[in-house]
Amino acid sequence: MQGTPAFLLESKTSCCEKMEEIFMLTSLGLIFLLGLLMAAICQKIHLPRIIGMLFTGISNTKPRQLS
């Protein structure tokens, strides 16, 4: 295409790619909010807030298959 700028040609993405981006951002947002919630709970029971955030990070990881 002669008259089309290069940045318009590169920006064509499918619907599935957009949904993946939205899913990723939603997942990260929920993990962040859950970390803040767990930090507040730990603060209420007189533990350091970082313990709640660490627990959230550990509990949200998927176990990997060793091969």
mmCIF file of the N, C-alpha and C atoms, coordinates in Angstrom:
data_MODEL
# 
_entry.id   MODEL 
# 
loop_
_atom_site.group_PDB 
_atom_site.id 
_atom_site.type_symbol 
_atom_site.label_atom_id 
_atom_site.label_alt_id 
_atom_site.label_comp_id 
_atom_site.label_asym_id 
_atom_site.label_entity_id 
_atom_site.label_seq_id 
_atom_site.pdbx_PDB_ins_code 
_atom_site.Cartn_x 
_atom_site.Cartn_y 
_atom_site.Cartn_z 
_atom_site.occupancy 
_atom_site.B_iso_or_equiv 
_atom_site.pdbx_formal_charge 
_atom_site.auth_seq_id 
_atom_site.auth_comp_id 
_atom_site.auth_asym_id 
_atom_site.auth_atom_id 
_atom_site.pdbx_PDB_model_num 
ATOM 1   N N  . MET A 1 1  ? 0.832  -1.178  0.000  1.00 0.00 ? 1  MET A N  1 
ATOM 2   C CA . MET A 1 1  ? 0.000  0.000   0.000  1.00 0.00 ? 1  MET A CA 1 
ATOM 3   C C  . MET A 1 1  ? 0.879  1.244   0.000  1.00 0.00 ? 1  MET A C  1 
ATOM 4   N N  . GLN A 1 2  ? 0.753  2.022   -1.038 1.00 0.00 ? 2  GLN A N  1 
ATOM 5   C CA . GLN A 1 2  ? 1.621  3.167   -1.229 1.00 0.00 ? 2  GLN A CA 1 
ATOM 6   C C  . GLN A 1 2  ? 1.324  4.306   -0.256 1.00 0.00 ? 2  GLN A C  1 
ATOM 7   N N  . GLY A 1 3  ? 0.049  4.680   -0.082 1.00 0.00 ? 3  GLY A N  1 
ATOM 8   C CA . GLY A 1 3  ? -0.272 5.877   0.681  1.00 0.00 ? 3  GLY A CA 1 
ATOM 9   C C  . GLY A 1 3  ? -0.480 5.671   2.167  1.00 0.00 ? 3  GLY A C  1 
ATOM 10  N N  . THR A 1 4  ? -0.465 4.438   2.656  1.00 0.00 ? 4  THR A N  1 
ATOM 11  C CA . THR A 1 4  ? -0.737 4.171   4.066  1.00 0.00 ? 4  THR A CA 1 
ATOM 12  C C  . THR A 1 4  ? 0.540  4.303   4.887  1.00 0.00 ? 4  THR A C  1 
ATOM 13  N N  . PRO A 1 5  ? 0.491  5.115   5.976  1.00 0.00 ? 5  PRO A N  1 
ATOM 14  C CA . PRO A 1 5  ? 1.677  5.240   6.838  1.00 0.00 ? 5  PRO A CA 1 
ATOM 15  C C  . PRO A 1 5  ? 2.017  3.913   7.506  1.00 0.00 ? 5  PRO A C  1 
ATOM 16  N N  . ALA A 1 6  ? 3.289  3.724   7.797  1.00 0.00 ? 6  ALA A N  1 
ATOM 17  C CA . ALA A 1 6  ? 3.773  2.462   8.356  1.00 0.00 ? 6  ALA A CA 1 
ATOM 18  C C  . ALA A 1 6  ? 3.171  2.184   9.730  1.00 0.00 ? 6  ALA A C  1 
ATOM 19  N N  . PHE A 1 7  ? 2.965  3.223   10.548 1.00 0.00 ? 7  PHE A N  1 
ATOM 20  C CA . PHE A 1 7  ? 2.445  2.972   11.887 1.00 0.00 ? 7  PHE A CA 1 
ATOM 21  C C  . PHE A 1 7  ? 1.008  2.469   11.857 1.00 0.00 ? 7  PHE A C  1 
ATOM 22  N N  . LEU A 1 8  ? 0.251  2.785   10.819 1.00 0.00 ? 8  LEU A N  1 
ATOM 23  C CA . LEU A 1 8  ? -1.103 2.258   10.710 1.00 0.00 ? 8  LEU A CA 1 
ATOM 24  C C  . LEU A 1 8  ? -1.109 0.801   10.283 1.00 0.00 ? 8  LEU A C  1 
ATOM 25  N N  . LEU A 1 9  ? -0.142 0.418   9.479  1.00 0.00 ? 9  LEU A N  1 
ATOM 26  C CA . LEU A 1 9  ? -0.060 -0.969  9.040  1.00 0.00 ? 9  LEU A CA 1 
ATOM 27  C C  . LEU A 1 9  ? 0.360  -1.878  10.186 1.00 0.00 ? 9  LEU A C  1 
ATOM 28  N N  . GLU A 1 10 ? 1.228  -1.398  11.071 1.00 0.00 ? 10 GLU A N  1 
ATOM 29  C CA . GLU A 1 10 ? 1.722  -2.202  12.175 1.00 0.00 ? 10 GLU A CA 1 
ATOM 30  C C  . GLU A 1 10 ? 0.729  -2.304  13.317 1.00 0.00 ? 10 GLU A C  1 
ATOM 31  N N  . SER A 1 11 ? -0.244 -1.388  13.407 1.00 0.00 ? 11 SER A N  1 
ATOM 32  C CA . SER A 1 11 ? -1.134 -1.352  14.559 1.00 0.00 ? 11 SER A CA 1 
ATOM 33  C C  . SER A 1 11 ? -2.350 -2.245  14.414 1.00 0.00 ? 11 SER A C  1 
ATOM 34  N N  . LYS A 1 12 ? -2.446 -2.992  13.323 1.00 0.00 ? 12 LYS A N  1 
ATOM 35  C CA . LYS A 1 12 ? -3.581 -3.892  13.148 1.00 0.00 ? 12 LYS A CA 1 
ATOM 36  C C  . LYS A 1 12 ? -3.413 -5.106  14.055 1.00 0.00 ? 12 LYS A C  1 
ATOM 37  N N  . THR A 1 13 ? -4.307 -5.217  15.043 1.00 0.00 ? 13 THR A N  1 
ATOM 38  C CA . THR A 1 13 ? -4.278 -6.359  15.947 1.00 0.00 ? 13 THR A CA 1 
ATOM 39  C C  . THR A 1 13 ? -5.641 -7.025  15.935 1.00 0.00 ? 13 THR A C  1 
ATOM 40  N N  . SER A 1 14 ? -5.642 -8.293  16.206 1.00 0.00 ? 14 SER A N  1 
ATOM 41  C CA . SER A 1 14 ? -6.900 -9.025  16.203 1.00 0.00 ? 14 SER A CA 1 
ATOM 42  C C  . SER A 1 14 ? -7.626 -8.812  17.519 1.00 0.00 ? 14 SER A C  1 
ATOM 43  N N  . CYS A 1 15 ? -8.864 -9.217  17.541 1.00 0.00 ? 15 CYS A N  1 
ATOM 44  C CA . CYS A 1 15 ? -9.694 -9.098  18.733 1.00 0.00 ? 15 CYS A CA 1 
ATOM 45  C C  . CYS A 1 15 ? -9.124 -9.947  19.863 1.00 0.00 ? 15 CYS A C  1 
ATOM 46  N N  . CYS A 1 16 ? -8.580 -11.103 19.539 1.00 0.00 ? 16 CYS A N  1 
ATOM 47  C CA . CYS A 1 16 ? -8.039 -11.997 20.559 1.00 0.00 ? 16 CYS A CA 1 
ATOM 48  C C  . CYS A 1 16 ? -6.833 -11.373 21.258 1.00 0.00 ? 16 CYS A C  1 
ATOM 49  N N  . GLU A 1 17 ? -6.007 -10.664 20.515 1.00 0.00 ? 17 GLU A N  1 
ATOM 50  C CA . GLU A 1 17 ? -4.849 -10.016 21.117 1.00 0.00 ? 17 GLU A CA 1 
ATOM 51  C C  . GLU A 1 17 ? -5.284 -8.914  22.072 1.00 0.00 ? 17 GLU A C  1 
ATOM 52  N N  . LYS A 1 18 ? -6.322 -8.175  21.720 1.00 0.00 ? 18 LYS A N  1 
ATOM 53  C CA . LYS A 1 18 ? -6.839 -7.129  22.615 1.00 0.00 ? 18 LYS A CA 1 
ATOM 54  C C  . LYS A 1 18 ? -7.404 -7.744  23.887 1.00 0.00 ? 18 LYS A C  1 
ATOM 55  N N  . MET A 1 19 ? -8.106 -8.880  23.767 1.00 0.00 ? 19 MET A N  1 
ATOM 56  C CA . MET A 1 19 ? -8.678 -9.537  24.931 1.00 0.00 ? 19 MET A CA 1 
ATOM 57  C C  . MET A 1 19 ? -7.583 -10.056 25.856 1.00 0.00 ? 19 MET A C  1 
ATOM 58  N N  . GLU A 1 20 ? -6.470 -10.538 25.282 1.00 0.00 ? 20 GLU A N  1 
ATOM 59  C CA . GLU A 1 20 ? -5.347 -10.995 26.086 1.00 0.00 ? 20 GLU A CA 1 
ATOM 60  C C  . GLU A 1 20 ? -4.746 -9.843  26.885 1.00 0.00 ? 20 GLU A C  1 
ATOM 61  N N  . GLU A 1 21 ? -4.638 -8.669  26.269 1.00 0.00 ? 21 GLU A N  1 
ATOM 62  C CA . GLU A 1 21 ? -4.103 -7.506  26.961 1.00 0.00 ? 21 GLU A CA 1 
ATOM 63  C C  . GLU A 1 21 ? -5.025 -7.089  28.103 1.00 0.00 ? 21 GLU A C  1 
ATOM 64  N N  . ILE A 1 22 ? -6.325 -7.090  27.851 1.00 0.00 ? 22 ILE A N  1 
ATOM 65  C CA . ILE A 1 22 ? -7.285 -6.712  28.886 1.00 0.00 ? 22 ILE A CA 1 
ATOM 66  C C  . ILE A 1 22 ? -7.247 -7.719  30.028 1.00 0.00 ? 22 ILE A C  1 
ATOM 67  N N  . PHE A 1 23 ? -7.158 -9.011  29.707 1.00 0.00 ? 23 PHE A N  1 
ATOM 68  C CA . PHE A 1 23 ? -7.098 -10.045 30.725 1.00 0.00 ? 23 PHE A CA 1 
ATOM 69  C C  . PHE A 1 23 ? -5.843 -9.895  31.577 1.00 0.00 ? 23 PHE A C  1 
ATOM 70  N N  . MET A 1 24 ? -4.711 -9.605  30.936 1.00 0.00 ? 24 MET A N  1 
ATOM 71  C CA . MET A 1 24 ? -3.467 -9.446  31.671 1.00 0.00 ? 24 MET A CA 1 
ATOM 72  C C  . MET A 1 24 ? -3.542 -8.258  32.629 1.00 0.00 ? 24 MET A C  1 
ATOM 73  N N  . LEU A 1 25 ? -4.067 -7.127  32.160 1.00 0.00 ? 25 LEU A N  1 
ATOM 74  C CA . LEU A 1 25 ? -4.161 -5.956  33.009 1.00 0.00 ? 25 LEU A CA 1 
ATOM 75  C C  . LEU A 1 25 ? -5.136 -6.177  34.161 1.00 0.00 ? 25 LEU A C  1 
ATOM 76  N N  . THR A 1 26 ? -6.231 -6.876  33.899 1.00 0.00 ? 26 THR A N  1 
ATOM 77  C CA . THR A 1 26 ? -7.191 -7.187  34.949 1.00 0.00 ? 26 THR A CA 1 
ATOM 78  C C  . THR A 1 26 ? -6.573 -8.102  35.996 1.00 0.00 ? 26 THR A C  1 
ATOM 79  N N  . SER A 1 27 ? -5.845 -9.103  35.548 1.00 0.00 ? 27 SER A N  1 
ATOM 80  C CA . SER A 1 27 ? -5.194 -10.029 36.472 1.00 0.00 ? 27 SER A CA 1 
ATOM 81  C C  . SER A 1 27 ? -4.178 -9.310  37.354 1.00 0.00 ? 27 SER A C  1 
ATOM 82  N N  . LEU A 1 28 ? -3.375 -8.469  36.744 1.00 0.00 ? 28 LEU A N  1 
ATOM 83  C CA . LEU A 1 28 ? -2.383 -7.727  37.530 1.00 0.00 ? 28 LEU A CA 1 
ATOM 84  C C  . LEU A 1 28 ? -3.050 -6.782  38.526 1.00 0.00 ? 28 LEU A C  1 
ATOM 85  N N  . GLY A 1 29 ? -4.136 -6.158  38.108 1.00 0.00 ? 29 GLY A N  1 
ATOM 86  C CA . GLY A 1 29 ? -4.867 -5.267  39.005 1.00 0.00 ? 29 GLY A CA 1 
ATOM 87  C C  . GLY A 1 29 ? -5.451 -6.011  40.189 1.00 0.00 ? 29 GLY A C  1 
ATOM 88  N N  . LEU A 1 30 ? -6.015 -7.191  39.937 1.00 0.00 ? 30 LEU A N  1 
ATOM 89  C CA . LEU A 1 30 ? -6.584 -7.977  41.033 1.00 0.00 ? 30 LEU A CA 1 
ATOM 90  C C  . LEU A 1 30 ? -5.512 -8.475  41.994 1.00 0.00 ? 30 LEU A C  1 
ATOM 91  N N  . ILE A 1 31 ? -4.377 -8.879  41.477 1.00 0.00 ? 31 ILE A N  1 
ATOM 92  C CA . ILE A 1 31 ? -3.279 -9.315  42.343 1.00 0.00 ? 31 ILE A CA 1 
ATOM 93  C C  . ILE A 1 31 ? -2.788 -8.147  43.195 1.00 0.00 ? 31 ILE A C  1 
ATOM 94  N N  . PHE A 1 32 ? -2.692 -6.977  42.594 1.00 0.00 ? 32 PHE A N  1 
ATOM 95  C CA . PHE A 1 32 ? -2.255 -5.792  43.337 1.00 0.00 ? 32 PHE A CA 1 
ATOM 96  C C  . PHE A 1 32 ? -3.243 -5.453  44.455 1.00 0.00 ? 32 PHE A C  1 
ATOM 97  N N  . LEU A 1 33 ? -4.539 -5.469  44.149 1.00 0.00 ? 33 LEU A N  1 
ATOM 98  C CA . LEU A 1 33 ? -5.550 -5.159  45.167 1.00 0.00 ? 33 LEU A CA 1 
ATOM 99  C C  . LEU A 1 33 ? -5.588 -6.222  46.260 1.00 0.00 ? 33 LEU A C  1 
ATOM 100 N N  . LEU A 1 34 ? -5.430 -7.470  45.892 1.00 0.00 ? 34 LEU A N  1 
ATOM 101 C CA . LEU A 1 34 ? -5.400 -8.532  46.885 1.00 0.00 ? 34 LEU A CA 1 
ATOM 102 C C  . LEU A 1 34 ? -4.179 -8.385  47.797 1.00 0.00 ? 34 LEU A C  1 
ATOM 103 N N  . GLY A 1 35 ? -3.057 -7.960  47.229 1.00 0.00 ? 35 GLY A N  1 
ATOM 104 C CA . GLY A 1 35 ? -1.867 -7.715  48.036 1.00 0.00 ? 35 GLY A CA 1 
ATOM 105 C C  . GLY A 1 35 ? -2.086 -6.603  49.044 1.00 0.00 ? 35 GLY A C  1 
ATOM 106 N N  . LEU A 1 36 ? -2.774 -5.541  48.629 1.00 0.00 ? 36 LEU A N  1 
ATOM 107 C CA . LEU A 1 36 ? -3.078 -4.456  49.565 1.00 0.00 ? 36 LEU A CA 1 
ATOM 108 C C  . LEU A 1 36 ? -4.050 -4.903  50.651 1.00 0.00 ? 36 LEU A C  1 
ATOM 109 N N  . LEU A 1 37 ? -5.021 -5.717  50.281 1.00 0.00 ? 37 LEU A N  1 
ATOM 110 C CA . LEU A 1 37 ? -5.977 -6.241  51.260 1.00 0.00 ? 37 LEU A CA 1 
ATOM 111 C C  . LEU A 1 37 ? -5.275 -7.129  52.285 1.00 0.00 ? 37 LEU A C  1 
ATOM 112 N N  . MET A 1 38 ? -4.414 -8.015  51.805 1.00 0.00 ? 38 MET A N  1 
ATOM 113 C CA . MET A 1 38 ? -3.689 -8.888  52.725 1.00 0.00 ? 38 MET A CA 1 
ATOM 114 C C  . MET A 1 38 ? -2.731 -8.094  53.612 1.00 0.00 ? 38 MET A C  1 
ATOM 115 N N  . ALA A 1 39 ? -2.158 -7.020  53.081 1.00 0.00 ? 39 ALA A N  1 
ATOM 116 C CA . ALA A 1 39 ? -1.291 -6.161  53.887 1.00 0.00 ? 39 ALA A CA 1 
ATOM 117 C C  . ALA A 1 39 ? -2.087 -5.506  55.005 1.00 0.00 ? 39 ALA A C  1 
ATOM 118 N N  . ALA A 1 40 ? -3.302 -5.064  54.716 1.00 0.00 ? 40 ALA A N  1 
ATOM 119 C CA . ALA A 1 40 ? -4.144 -4.447  55.745 1.00 0.00 ? 40 ALA A CA 1 
ATOM 120 C C  . ALA A 1 40 ? -4.544 -5.462  56.807 1.00 0.00 ? 40 ALA A C  1 
ATOM 121 N N  . ILE A 1 41 ? -4.844 -6.696  56.379 1.00 0.00 ? 41 ILE A N  1 
ATOM 122 C CA . ILE A 1 41 ? -5.202 -7.741  57.346 1.00 0.00 ? 41 ILE A CA 1 
ATOM 123 C C  . ILE A 1 41 ? -4.016 -8.041  58.261 1.00 0.00 ? 41 ILE A C  1 
ATOM 124 N N  . CYS A 1 42 ? -2.831 -8.138  57.685 1.00 0.00 ? 42 CYS A N  1 
ATOM 125 C CA . CYS A 1 42 ? -1.640 -8.392  58.501 1.00 0.00 ? 42 CYS A CA 1 
ATOM 126 C C  . CYS A 1 42 ? -1.369 -7.245  59.464 1.00 0.00 ? 42 CYS A C  1 
ATOM 127 N N  . GLN A 1 43 ? -1.627 -6.042  59.034 1.00 0.00 ? 43 GLN A N  1 
ATOM 128 C CA . GLN A 1 43 ? -1.430 -4.892  59.921 1.00 0.00 ? 43 GLN A CA 1 
ATOM 129 C C  . GLN A 1 43 ? -2.394 -4.946  61.104 1.00 0.00 ? 43 GLN A C  1 
ATOM 130 N N  . LYS A 1 44 ? -3.622 -5.410  60.862 1.00 0.00 ? 44 LYS A N  1 
ATOM 131 C CA . LYS A 1 44 ? -4.611 -5.523  61.939 1.00 0.00 ? 44 LYS A CA 1 
ATOM 132 C C  . LYS A 1 44 ? -4.197 -6.538  62.993 1.00 0.00 ? 44 LYS A C  1 
ATOM 133 N N  . ILE A 1 45 ? -3.503 -7.599  62.575 1.00 0.00 ? 45 ILE A N  1 
ATOM 134 C CA . ILE A 1 45 ? -3.079 -8.615  63.537 1.00 0.00 ? 45 ILE A CA 1 
ATOM 135 C C  . ILE A 1 45 ? -1.625 -8.402  63.968 1.00 0.00 ? 45 ILE A C  1 
ATOM 136 N N  . HIS A 1 46 ? -1.136 -7.183  63.773 1.00 0.00 ? 46 HIS A N  1 
ATOM 137 C CA . HIS A 1 46 ? 0.182  -6.731  64.242 1.00 0.00 ? 46 HIS A CA 1 
ATOM 138 C C  . HIS A 1 46 ? 1.340  -7.504  63.628 1.00 0.00 ? 46 HIS A C  1 
ATOM 139 N N  . LEU A 1 47 ? 1.219  -7.769  62.323 1.00 0.00 ? 47 LEU A N  1 
ATOM 140 C CA . LEU A 1 47 ? 2.320  -8.318  61.538 1.00 0.00 ? 47 LEU A CA 1 
ATOM 141 C C  . LEU A 1 47 ? 2.758  -7.255  60.537 1.00 0.00 ? 47 LEU A C  1 
ATOM 142 N N  . PRO A 1 48 ? 3.982  -7.331  60.049 1.00 0.00 ? 48 PRO A N  1 
ATOM 143 C CA . PRO A 1 48 ? 4.400  -6.371  59.017 1.00 0.00 ? 48 PRO A CA 1 
ATOM 144 C C  . PRO A 1 48 ? 3.552  -6.510  57.752 1.00 0.00 ? 48 PRO A C  1 
ATOM 145 N N  . ARG A 1 49 ? 3.260  -5.380  57.114 1.00 0.00 ? 49 ARG A N  1 
ATOM 146 C CA . ARG A 1 49 ? 2.426  -5.379  55.906 1.00 0.00 ? 49 ARG A CA 1 
ATOM 147 C C  . ARG A 1 49 ? 3.050  -6.189  54.775 1.00 0.00 ? 49 ARG A C  1 
ATOM 148 N N  . ILE A 1 50 ? 4.373  -6.220  54.731 1.00 0.00 ? 50 ILE A N  1 
ATOM 149 C CA . ILE A 1 50 ? 5.054  -6.931  53.647 1.00 0.00 ? 50 ILE A CA 1 
ATOM 150 C C  . ILE A 1 50 ? 4.747  -8.420  53.687 1.00 0.00 ? 50 ILE A C  1 
ATOM 151 N N  . ILE A 1 51 ? 4.434  -8.960  54.857 1.00 0.00 ? 51 ILE A N  1 
ATOM 152 C CA . ILE A 1 51 ? 4.097  -10.386 54.969 1.00 0.00 ? 51 ILE A CA 1 
ATOM 153 C C  . ILE A 1 51 ? 2.836  -10.690 54.155 1.00 0.00 ? 51 ILE A C  1 
ATOM 154 N N  . GLY A 1 52 ? 1.847  -9.819  54.224 1.00 0.00 ? 52 GLY A N  1 
ATOM 155 C CA . GLY A 1 52 ? 0.628  -10.008 53.443 1.00 0.00 ? 52 GLY A CA 1 
ATOM 156 C C  . GLY A 1 52 ? 0.885  -9.934  51.947 1.00 0.00 ? 52 GLY A C  1 
ATOM 157 N N  . MET A 1 53 ? 1.746  -9.002  51.554 1.00 0.00 ? 53 MET A N  1 
ATOM 158 C CA . MET A 1 53 ? 2.074  -8.876  50.134 1.00 0.00 ? 53 MET A CA 1 
ATOM 159 C C  . MET A 1 53 ? 2.868  -10.085 49.646 1.00 0.00 ? 53 MET A C  1 
ATOM 160 N N  . LEU A 1 54 ? 3.799  -10.556 50.462 1.00 0.00 ? 54 LEU A N  1 
ATOM 161 C CA . LEU A 1 54 ? 4.564  -11.750 50.083 1.00 0.00 ? 54 LEU A CA 1 
ATOM 162 C C  . LEU A 1 54 ? 3.665  -12.974 49.989 1.00 0.00 ? 54 LEU A C  1 
ATOM 163 N N  . PHE A 1 55 ? 2.755  -13.126 50.946 1.00 0.00 ? 55 PHE A N  1 
ATOM 164 C CA . PHE A 1 55 ? 1.835  -14.250 50.908 1.00 0.00 ? 55 PHE A CA 1 
ATOM 165 C C  . PHE A 1 55 ? 0.982  -14.213 49.642 1.00 0.00 ? 55 PHE A C  1 
ATOM 166 N N  . THR A 1 56 ? 0.544  -13.024 49.250 1.00 0.00 ? 56 THR A N  1 
ATOM 167 C CA . THR A 1 56 ? -0.248 -12.892 48.026 1.00 0.00 ? 56 THR A CA 1 
ATOM 168 C C  . THR A 1 56 ? 0.570  -13.308 46.817 1.00 0.00 ? 56 THR A C  1 
ATOM 169 N N  . GLY A 1 57 ? 1.816  -12.880 46.745 1.00 0.00 ? 57 GLY A N  1 
ATOM 170 C CA . GLY A 1 57 ? 2.664  -13.236 45.613 1.00 0.00 ? 57 GLY A CA 1 
ATOM 171 C C  . GLY A 1 57 ? 2.956  -14.720 45.542 1.00 0.00 ? 57 GLY A C  1 
ATOM 172 N N  . ILE A 1 58 ? 3.148  -15.348 46.701 1.00 0.00 ? 58 ILE A N  1 
ATOM 173 C CA . ILE A 1 58 ? 3.434  -16.780 46.727 1.00 0.00 ? 58 ILE A CA 1 
ATOM 174 C C  . ILE A 1 58 ? 2.186  -17.580 46.381 1.00 0.00 ? 58 ILE A C  1 
ATOM 175 N N  . SER A 1 59 ? 1.044  -17.164 46.896 1.00 0.00 ? 59 SER A N  1 
ATOM 176 C CA . SER A 1 59 ? -0.176 -17.948 46.693 1.00 0.00 ? 59 SER A CA 1 
ATOM 177 C C  . SER A 1 59 ? -0.721 -17.816 45.268 1.00 0.00 ? 59 SER A C  1 
ATOM 178 N N  . ASN A 1 60 ? -0.318 -16.800 44.526 1.00 0.00 ? 60 ASN A N  1 
ATOM 179 C CA . ASN A 1 60 ? -0.825 -16.605 43.171 1.00 0.00 ? 60 ASN A CA 1 
ATOM 180 C C  . ASN A 1 60 ? 0.063  -17.223 42.092 1.00 0.00 ? 60 ASN A C  1 
ATOM 181 N N  . THR A 1 61 ? 1.093  -17.927 42.501 1.00 0.00 ? 61 THR A N  1 
ATOM 182 C CA . THR A 1 61 ? 1.957  -18.550 41.501 1.00 0.00 ? 61 THR A CA 1 
ATOM 183 C C  . THR A 1 61 ? 1.479  -19.963 41.214 1.00 0.00 ? 61 THR A C  1 
ATOM 184 N N  . LYS A 1 62 ? 1.676  -20.383 39.991 1.00 0.00 ? 62 LYS A N  1 
ATOM 185 C CA . LYS A 1 62 ? 1.296  -21.732 39.581 1.00 0.00 ? 62 LYS A CA 1 
ATOM 186 C C  . LYS A 1 62 ? 2.489  -22.656 39.776 1.00 0.00 ? 62 LYS A C  1 
ATOM 187 N N  . PRO A 1 63 ? 2.256  -23.843 40.295 1.00 0.00 ? 63 PRO A N  1 
ATOM 188 C CA . PRO A 1 63 ? 3.382  -24.784 40.411 1.00 0.00 ? 63 PRO A CA 1 
ATOM 189 C C  . PRO A 1 63 ? 3.858  -25.219 39.034 1.00 0.00 ? 63 PRO A C  1 
ATOM 190 N N  . ARG A 1 64 ? 5.141  -25.356 38.882 1.00 0.00 ? 64 ARG A N  1 
ATOM 191 C CA . ARG A 1 64 ? 5.731  -25.754 37.602 1.00 0.00 ? 64 ARG A CA 1 
ATOM 192 C C  . ARG A 1 64 ? 6.047  -27.230 37.615 1.00 0.00 ? 64 ARG A C  1 
ATOM 193 N N  . GLN A 1 65 ? 5.875  -27.841 36.474 1.00 0.00 ? 65 GLN A N  1 
ATOM 194 C CA . GLN A 1 65 ? 6.184  -29.260 36.303 1.00 0.00 ? 65 GLN A CA 1 
ATOM 195 C C  . GLN A 1 65 ? 7.676  -29.394 36.049 1.00 0.00 ? 65 GLN A C  1 
ATOM 196 N N  . LEU A 1 66 ? 8.358  -30.128 36.895 1.00 0.00 ? 66 LEU A N  1 
ATOM 197 C CA . LEU A 1 66 ? 9.779  -30.372 36.687 1.00 0.00 ? 66 LEU A CA 1 
ATOM 198 C C  . LEU A 1 66 ? 9.948  -31.524 35.727 1.00 0.00 ? 66 LEU A C  1 
ATOM 199 N N  . SER A 1 67 ? 10.798 -31.328 34.725 1.00 0.00 ? 67 SER A N  1 
ATOM 200 C CA . SER A 1 67 ? 10.992 -32.419 33.774 1.00 0.00 ? 67 SER A CA 1 
ATOM 201 C C  . SER A 1 67 ? 12.469 -32.661 33.510 1.00 0.00 ? 67 SER A C  1 
# 
